[in-house]
Amino acid sequence: MSQKALAKGSTLPPLEKGKLRLYSMRFCPYAQRTRLVLEHKNIPYETINVNLKEKPDWFLEKNPLGLVPIVEHDDKIVYESAVCDDYLDELFKTDPLTPADVYRKARERILADGFHKVTTPFYKVLRSKGQDKELLEEFYKALDRYEKDLTEPFFGGNNLSMLDYHLWPWFERLGIMARITGQALPKDRFPCLSAWMDRMYEQPAVRKTVFSDDMHGAFLSSFATGTPDYDVGLDANL
């Protein structure tokens, strides 16, 4: 519904009864998690993109934390990506993403909860512009755990699970990290994750939500200036 990000002073578009709405930001990896779930499960929805630097008052009323994603459905509002995704998976039963096996479900939760040990050095590497090789090695060491745990085509086994989608947004952004550091993810160190990435790029939900390295790079460049361009690429072919 809204491609361009709505900012402070904007009017909130009315929500039709029965329609599901996602409040998002086009380049937010956490919001992308929920977009992936919506696309995987073929759930009809509309999107309102939000300017997260100049947040509308109506947005803060829906989530006082001022973060995306938010899912709104009639008079029900949930936020935080993991909460939104679990809510959608339980509400819409087709193509379930949560493992039925309780042990596998617990193992996936452990890997999901520990993924901050990957994302923290990921952003440190970007901020250092690849100059700090120790940070890059810290990032790789954090990934070693996921390489070891990936013993099947997907983290969910032979089929996709919620964990695959929760990890994916940062792997999509490895292309821009490679441009900055001059070093792609080493396939000899991460053969399982490299093959998994190839399989993920073939998934319909990923294809519908993916951005090119050029797009990610253009947004990150604007973000680094302190004035992020949330609408980058809407008026150009990036």
C-alpha positions in Angstrom: 0.0 0.0 0.0 2.7 2.4 1.0 6.1 2.1 -0.8 7.5 5.5 0.4 8.1 5.8 4.1 5.5 7.9 6.0 7.0 10.4 8.4 6.0 12.6 11.3 3.0 14.7 10.3 1.6 12.2 7.9 -1.9 10.8 8.0 -2.4 7.1 8.8 -4.3 5.4 6.0 -7.5 3.8 7.2 -7.4 0.0 7.7 -10.2 -2.1 6.1 -11.9 -4.5 8.5 -10.5 -8.0 8.1 -7.3 -6.9 6.3 -3.9 -7.6 7.8 -1.4 -4.8 7.8 2.4 -4.8 8.3 4.2 -1.7 9.4 7.7 -2.0 8.1 10.8 -0.3 6.8 12.1 -1.6 3.5 15.7 -2.2 4.6 15.0 -3.4 8.2 16.2 -7.1 8.6 13.8 -7.6 11.5 10.8 -6.5 9.4 12.1 -8.6 6.6 11.7 -11.7 8.8 8.0 -11.0 9.0 7.7 -10.2 5.3 9.3 -13.6 4.6 6.8 -15.4 6.8 3.9 -13.6 5.2 5.1 -14.4 1.7 5.9 -18.1 2.6 2.5 -18.6 4.0 0.8 -16.7 1.2 -1.0 -14.5 3.6 -2.7 -11.5 2.0 -1.5 -8.2 3.6 -0.8 -4.6 3.0 2.3 -2.7 4.0 2.8 0.7 5.5 6.5 1.8 5.4 7.6 4.1 8.2 10.4 6.7 8.4 12.2 5.5 11.6 14.1 8.8 12.0 11.0 11.0 11.9 8.4 8.7 13.3 4.7 9.6 13.0 2.8 10.0 16.2 0.3 7.3 15.1 3.1 4.9 14.7 4.3 5.4 18.3 0.8 4.9 19.5 0.8 1.4 18.0 4.3 0.5 19.3 5.7 2.8 22.0 9.1 1.2 21.4 9.1 2.9 17.9 10.3 -0.3 16.1 9.2 -2.4 13.2 7.7 -4.8 12.4 4.2 -4.3 13.7 1.3 -6.5 12.6 -2.2 -5.1 12.9 -5.3 -7.2 12.3 -8.6 -5.5 13.1 -8.2 -4.4 16.7 -5.2 -6.6 17.4 -1.7 -5.3 17.4 1.5 -7.3 18.0 5.2 -6.3 17.5 8.7 -7.6 17.8 9.7 -9.8 14.9 9.7 -13.2 16.7 6.4 -12.4 18.3 4.8 -11.3 15.0 6.1 -14.4 13.2 4.9 -16.9 15.9 1.5 -15.1 15.9 1.2 -15.4 12.1 2.3 -19.1 12.1 -0.3 -20.0 14.8 -3.1 -17.9 13.3 -2.6 -19.1 9.7 -2.1 -22.9 9.9 -1.1 -23.6 6.3 2.6 -24.2 5.6 3.6 -24.2 9.3 7.1 -23.0 10.0 7.4 -24.0 13.7 8.7 -27.6 14.1 6.2 -30.1 15.5 9.0 -32.0 17.2 9.6 -30.4 20.6 13.4 -31.1 20.7 13.9 -29.6 17.2 11.8 -26.7 18.2 13.9 -26.2 21.4 17.2 -26.4 19.4 16.0 -23.9 16.9 15.0 -21.5 19.7 18.6 -21.8 21.1 20.1 -20.9 17.8 17.7 -18.1 17.2 18.2 -16.6 20.7 22.0 -16.8 20.2 22.1 -15.1 16.8 22.9 -11.8 18.4 26.4 -13.1 18.7 26.5 -13.0 14.9 24.7 -9.8 14.2 26.8 -7.8 16.7 30.1 -8.4 15.0 28.4 -8.1 11.6 27.6 -4.5 12.3 31.0 -3.9 13.9 32.7 -5.1 10.7 30.5 -2.7 8.6 31.3 0.2 10.8 35.0 -0.5 10.7 34.8 -0.7 6.9 36.6 -4.0 7.0 39.8 -2.5 8.3 39.7 -4.5 11.6 40.5 -8.1 10.7 40.0 -9.2 14.3 36.4 -8.1 14.0 36.0 -10.1 10.8 37.4 -13.2 12.5 35.0 -12.6 15.5 32.2 -12.7 13.0 33.4 -15.9 11.4 33.8 -17.6 14.8 30.2 -16.7 15.6 29.1 -18.3 12.3 31.1 -21.5 13.0 28.4 -22.6 15.4 25.7 -22.3 12.7 27.9 -24.1 10.1 28.3 -27.0 12.6 24.6 -27.2 13.3 23.5 -27.1 9.7 23.6 -30.9 8.9 20.6 -30.9 6.6 19.5 -28.8 3.6 17.7 -26.3 5.9 17.8 -25.6 9.6 14.4 -27.1 9.7 15.6 -30.4 8.1 14.5 -31.1 4.5 12.0 -28.2 4.7 12.2 -24.6 5.6 11.5 -23.6 9.2 11.1 -20.3 11.1 14.8 -20.3 11.9 15.8 -20.3 8.3 13.8 -17.1 7.8 15.0 -15.5 11.0 18.6 -15.9 10.0 18.3 -15.1 6.4 18.2 -11.3 6.3 21.8 -11.0 7.5 23.0 -13.6 5.0 21.4 -11.6 2.3 23.5 -8.7 3.4 26.8 -10.6 3.2 27.2 -9.3 -0.4 27.5 -5.8 0.8 29.9 -6.9 3.6 32.1 -8.6 0.9 32.2 -5.3 -1.0 33.3 -3.4 2.1 35.9 -6.0 3.3 37.0 -7.3 -0.1 36.4 -10.8 1.2 33.4 -13.0 0.5 32.3 -15.7 2.9 35.0 -18.4 2.7 33.3 -21.4 1.1 36.1 -23.7 2.4 35.3 -22.7 6.0 31.5 -22.5 5.5 30.6 -25.1 2.9 27.2 -25.9 4.5 26.2 -22.3 5.0 27.3 -21.4 1.4 25.1 -24.2 0.0 22.3 -23.2 2.2 22.5 -19.7 0.9 22.2 -20.9 -2.7 19.1 -22.9 -1.7 17.6 -19.9 0.1 18.0 -17.7 -2.9 15.8 -20.1 -4.8 12.9 -19.8 -2.3 9.8 -17.9 -3.6 9.5 -15.8 -0.3 13.2 -14.8 -0.5 12.8 -13.8 -4.2 9.9 -11.6 -3.3 11.7 -9.8 -0.5 15.3 -9.7 -1.6 17.2 -6.5 -2.4 20.3 -6.3 -4.6 23.7 -5.5 -3.1 23.4 -2.1 -4.9 20.2 -1.3 -3.0 21.6 -2.4 0.3 24.8 -0.4 -0.4 22.9 2.7 -1.3 20.8 2.6 1.9 23.8 1.9 4.1 25.6 4.8 2.5 22.7 7.1 3.3 22.4 5.7 6.8 26.1 6.4 7.5 25.5 10.1 6.8 22.9 10.3 9.6 20.1 11.0 7.1 18.9 7.6 6.0 17.1 7.5 2.7 14.3 5.1 3.4 12.9 5.5 -0.2 16.2 4.8 -1.9 15.7 3.0 -5.2 12.0 3.8 -5.6 12.8 6.4 -8.4 15.8 4.5 -9.9 16.8 1.1 -11.2 19.2 -0.1 -8.5 
